[in-house]
Every structure is written in C-alpha cells, then in structure tokens.
Amino acid sequence: MSRWIWCPLLLLLLSLMSEVQAQVENQVVFLLGTFQNVSVSRNETVQAVVSRIPPEVAFITLQFHTQRHNATISYTRTPELGLSVSAVDSGLLSLLQPGQTSLSMFLFSSDGEPVSGTGVILPYNSMEPVPGGCNMEFNLKIDANIYLRYNLYETTIRFAPANIGYERGQTSPPCDTSTGLETRWRLLYDIYQYFLPENDLSEQSLFAGIQAVADIKGMTQNGKLVMTLMSADRSMAVFNSIPGQGVVYSIIVRDPLMNTSSSYVPVHTYACSFASTLDSCQTLGKISTKIFFTITGLAGLFVCFFGHRFFKCELFCMGFSFAAFFFFVLITRTTALGYDICLALAAVIGVVGGVILVMSWWRFGSVMACVVVIGLMLGFLVASMVFFTPLGDLNVFRHSDVLFWVTFCCIMIIVPLFFVRWPREGNIITCGVVGAYAVVLAVNAYVYTSMSYITLNILKHFINNNFSAAFTDVPFQTIDFIMITVWVALCVSGIVLQLYRERSRPFFPPSPYLMWQQERERRQTNVLDPSHHFPPLHDRLLARARQLTKRAEPAGEHTPLLL
C-alpha cells in the first residue's frame, strides 16, 4: 500500500525538479554595465537576473534591443498591462529597496517568432535623475522608453518627463506641485543622434552601434547632440526620415544643480519596414524610380559636357526637370494616387514642359527668357544646398515656414541675375552643376547616398506642411565623400570643356524661325537670287495638287500643220 502512495509523490517530485531545471536553463545572468546577447525561442520565457548590486545604486534600467521582431520585457512572469512593454527597443526601470542586492525581470517573444537581441543593465545612484519618473502619458508607472513613429517624410520621438533622483525606499518627489529649482523642472534633456554605417542593414552592425551608444559616455562620445529641451518644452522631437539608413536616437536627462545625468533607453529606426513584401528595407529602390533616374542621369551627363553646344537638347532637359518637379508636387498634394502613377504623370508633363520651352525659343528667339528659366534651375539647386547645411536647422527657419520660403526664393531669384551680365558663362555653369548632380541622383537610385537629400528635403517641404519643424541632419560617410568628389570632378571638367570649346563660337545659336523669316525676306527682295523666281510654297503645293487631280489629255496632234 505504501508503494502506491510513494509512486505519485515521486513522480510529482521529478516533475518539479524538471520544471526547476527548465527555469535554470532559461535564466540569463547579467553583469552591471555589460552587454549580453540573448535568444528567446517561440513560447519561451527567459529570466534576466542581476545580483551583487552595490548599496549606492538607487535604480537600474534593463535595455533589450532587437532588429526586426518585438520583444517583451516584464516585471512579472506573466506580462500584464502597466507591468510590461513590447518593442524592438524596450526597457524597464526598477527602483531598488533598502538592502536589495538582486533583481529579476522576464523576456518574451512578442510576435510568436524567435527573437535574438542584445541587452544591458545600467545602474544609477540617488543623485541622478530618474528617466520617465513623471510619466503621465504611457502605460508604465515609470517609463524610460523613447516612443518612435515615422513616415516617408519625418520621424517623431516622444518620451515621458524625468524626475529628480531620490534614495532607496523614499517617496518620489512630486512632479507638478511647483516649478522651483528643487523640483524636476530644473532638468534638461539632451537629444542625441547616431548614424549606423550606410548601406548596412545587418544585425551585427545594429548591435555594434547600440553597444557603442547605450550609456551616457558612449552616446556623448560617438553621437551628435542635436538639440536640448527644457522641462517646460514639449517632450518630443521631429527629424527627417531617411529610408534605409539606420539611426539611433537617445535622450540624456541632466540635473544641472547636482551635475548628474542619466539615459533613456535608446531607440533605432531605418524608416522602413523589414516585413513589407512590396517595398521593404531590402528593396527600397522601386523599378520606376530606377528607370526614371537612370534616364535622368544619362541626360544629365550629356548636358554636363555638351549642353551649350546642343542648345535645344539643353532647353528640353531643363524644361522637363522644371515641369516634372512642379507637377509631381501638385499631383501628390491634390490627389491620392500612388507613387508610380504620380511619377509617370510627372514624366509625361515634363516632356510637355520641355517641348514648350524649346518651341518658345524656336518661335520667339528670346535667349534671355530661356536663360532665366535655366538660371532658376541653378538657383533652386544653390538654395537647396544652402539649406542642406546646418543653416537649415536654425530655429528661425524650423519655426517659421514663411521665413524659410522667403529666404529660399530670394536665393533662388538672385542667382539668375548674374546671367543677365554673363549669359553664356552662366548657362555653361548651369549645365555643369545641374547635369553632374543628375548623375549623382542616378547613382542614388542604386546605392544610397546622402547627396540626394539636397533636393529631396525641399521636395518634402513642398509636400508636407509641417516638415519645417523636422531636423534635416543626414550622415556623411565614405560613399558621400566619394559622390561629392564625383560631382565636383564632373562639374569642373564639364564647365572647363564647354568654355574652351565655345570660346570662338557665337554666344547662342540663332532661332530657326527667325533665320527662316530672314531667308524668306532675302529671297523676296533679291531678284538676282534664282529662288526669287520660284513661286511660294503654298502655290507650288496647289499646282502639284491640280496636276494630280487633272484629267490626262489624249495623245495626238492638236496644232495645225505648218505648210
């Protein structure tokens, strides 16, 4: 009888031992400040454990970063609302109690797919600010996460305000009872930006970048300080979206009175989706974009070296660019058509615009009118380059659309004024600069380069009403310096070649229509010219038509014989 009693107890004990053994196998031990690579299988729970926490540490943050799939971090073994967070860049802040030396949190796979990521636990003392300690917007009580959203034009980050530091076991200082120096209103928020290597979407590159900037020292040394927010400012910032380019954003909250600081959980984005089957991060370049800009690049290369010699071709290319850009903005703002259709319609209208510019010069022969249009193209590119510099991120331009567009238009209009005095030189310079930049755009259709954002940022300003508030900073890495060198080399060689070849030629070719008029007048007034005795063209056409419709005369003699 006793044997039947002990058997179930033995089986129960074995099952408990196996469960404990399974929990031990799914346990990951973290060291403070040391990164740990963690893999979470489907339907698996990983327990993150840290021990030997020094007594001077008042709170810690656990960060966990993945590239594609969300991961969940929870205070409890079963995730609950308000006690867990799910994201590709997630983190939890834990306040420590007096005498506490160890802590456990739990990692899960949110999407039902295996997740691999890198995590770290960072300690902070009681003098350092508590990131997200005055959270009133998000689900967690204390939320040190940065919430990121992006679209084609801009990337927005939001975060919860921090609180001043306090000792273990003490009640947190009030957040909004007063605004004095003894409250959280003295805190400052430094927003940093760190660019990952260009054209590199690998997980290793992301993890290396995250590990380089996850803490305060790494971000201040490797990242770029973009802006500093006061506690009275809105807890958000807007940046320019760069699809396919990895960017890490982080916020360091500073306490100027205590001269201490702490870091929010860094967040990254590629401004594109890895899960999309139509236009994912791996296939950003659309076929329509590649075809369009390949043709544009070939035309630009021709204009760069032969534009002034073949003036009609240059006029067509400039008119095409002007009309296509303008109507692409118009169609995008006023309709809900897809990108490919908008690009196709813009190309068709661009052809019409090029033909109109060529025909206007052919009919009226006004070189200066055409050169002014060409000068506006150069002025547009020069103004775009001015606002591509840090000048474009000044607060006066970010907070006022009117001031931005007035300044942009002034620069754009000033450039063609120099063409009035030196029309041929100005036209050749435009051919070299604009034609070489078209080659850069063609390269960008296949290999990402920041040079395309010289004009793309202005296009976003046209299409998106609130884009002026976004920071337009872009990375400058090896490929960008190569493209700058290519642009300058093509530009200089094209300008020098055309100036040398055209030095002894007329400034501009004459208008074909005016030449035809002069030739017609010469034939009408010069009786010695054999063509003077020819009837006009329309009379000859009528005579030829009568011959074709006149009945043939019968053969035979019609005159009397002469005797």
Buried (B, 14 or more C-beta within 10 A) or exposed (E): EEEEEEEEEEEEEEEEEEEEEEEEEBEBEBEBEEBBEBEBEEEBBBBBBBEEBEEEBBBBBBBBBBBBBBBBBBBEEEBEEEBBBBBBBBBBBBBBEEEBEEBBBBBBBBBEEEBBBBBBBBBBBBBBBBBBBBBEEBEBEBBBBBBBEBEEBBBBBBBBBBBBBBEBEEEBBEBEEEEEEEBBBBBBBBBBBBBBBBBBBEEEBBBBBBBBBBBBEBBBEBBEEBBEBEBEEEBEBBBBBBBBBBBBBBBBBBBEEBEBBBBBBBBBBBBBBEEEEEBBBEEBBBEBBEEBBBEBBEBBBBBBBBBBBBBBBBBBBBBBBBBBBBBBBBBBEEEEEEBEEBBBBBBEBBBBBBBBBBBBBBEEBEBEEBBBBBBBBBBBBBBBBBBBEEEBBEEEBBEEBEBBBEBBEEBBBEBBEBBEEEBBBBBBBBBBBBBBBBBBBBBBBEEBBBBBBBBBBBBBBBBBEEBBBBBBBBBBBEBBEBBBEBBEEBBEBBBEBBBEBBEEEEEBBEBEBEEEEEEEEEBEEEEEEEEEEEEEEEEEEEEEEEEEEEEEEEEEEEEEEEE
